[in-house]
Amino acid sequence: IDNDDDGNDQTDSPKNDFWNLSNDEYYNPRLVDSVGKNLGSLNLQHATPAVELCTQLFPTHLNATKLRHFHRPTIKKVAHGKIKPGEYHPVQSIQKIAETRAAEREKERQAYGGGEMFYMRRLQDLSGLDSDLVLAEYCEQYPSLLNQIGMATRVKNYYKKKPGKQDNPPMLEYGEISYAHTSPFQADMLPGEILQAFENHMFRAPIFHHQLLPTDFLILRTKSNYHIRNIRNIFTVGQECPLQEVPGPNSKRANIFARDFLQAYIFRLFWKSRDKPPRIKMEDVRKAFPQNAENSIRKRLKMSSDFKRTGGVHCNWWVLRSDFRLPSQEEIRQLVTPEQCCAYYSMQAAEQRLKDAGYGEKVLFAGVDDEAADENDTSKIEDEIKCAPWHTTKAYLDSLKGKCWLQLRGFSDPTGCGEGFSYVRVSNKPNAREAEPETIQTKKMVTGTDAD
């Protein structure tokens, strides 16, 4: 019986595949990569304010200062009262706050009959004063894609089984076990090895746990008090493998998103209006979107409402037409997703960094238009432009589809010491790839015009 069981266990091995003459596991059709290149089956539930694109979490306009400090906000000065020399501000513990919120959530859960509940429904719920707190430090200086506050990310533990029947994977504090025959990243996994990763609809990245000293703690500052809490877990996030393309500046995808973002904001203003019929002021829209021209805003408003110039209580208001069906909240959520906002913000931040470096629009927009630009001709694009997220994400996704080659080793390595990969497109022509290292570097144009 033992021999029969052993034979049955080897039915999935490459040796028993009639067509696998090379005995190579990568040619075995049964050992399909269970990880998959896309995450269509990954169900993530963002916080309700994030799904509704709350303006405090997803701003409608980012000026140059905010783009320069993107995901690195400066500490604002908050006055906690004057103190005398030799005195200090009191620091409070979060234990009482955490216990109170846990009791409220348990009471709410029991009121609905028990079971699992989703508590991230308000802005107040997105706080570090309760629950577990996990710190994650990215190894890349400027990651191509980053989550906004309130967006969910799942921790997955990829495990490769050892040869044999009984194999218990190690239990980790965070994440769910996912059995994989091959590594989801550009590396091999040994039998019995487990690899943790962050996964969402935008990127996949490996994470590595670090030991914290028992003396480490975190100070949280609110508008009224200082709070202290302990930190148990911290992870280092490796290089991202993008799963979503970042749109280029002034590209078709970027313009479509800007249009839909404005339209969704107008629809939500109509939903918030308490008047019958719903009405809004154009000044409210212009204040939220100062970068948009008045004609473009008026064009979006004309699709669903009419402007009342004179007469009655609706004077100088945009009133929703009676024959127009206002989209539901679910339809508005599908119009613009949080992932699209993150990609658009990443494009704006990278564009601002390149402008600060002295690049003009002529050089900045080189190769952005997919239809007009030749994918194999990238010799005229500067190295800094090639490192932009709209180039690296597209090159990486195209390489997964077999449409192009990647440089892997080069100037786009985010680590700077050869421990990462350079997501730069390389020409598909063999002669061009061989001659590329020998080409003489042309003189760089900073301002981006031939006259300059």
Secondary structure, 3 states (H helix, E strand, C coil): CHHHHHHHHHHHCHHHCCCCCCCCHHHCCCCCCCCCCCCCCCCCCCCHHHHCCCCCCCCCCCCHHHHHCCCCCCCCCCCCCCCCCCCCCCEEECHHHHHHHHHHHHHHHHHCCCCCCCCCCCHHHCCCCCCCCEEEEECCCCCCCCCCCCCCCEEEEEECCCCCCCCCCCCCCCCEEEECCCCCCCCCCCCCCEEEEEECCCEEEEEEEECCCCCCEEEEECCCCEEEEECCEEEEECCCEECCCCCCCCCHHHHHHHHHHHHHHHHHHHHHCCCCCCEECHHHHHHHCCCCCHHHHHHHHHCCEEEECCCHHHCCEEEECCCCCCCCHHHHHHHCCHHHHHHHHHHHHHHHHHHHCCCCHHHHCCCCCCCCCCCCCCCCCCHHHHCCHHHHHHHHHHHHCCCCEEEECCCCCCCCCCCCCEEEEECCCHHHHHHCCCCCCCCCCCCCCCCC
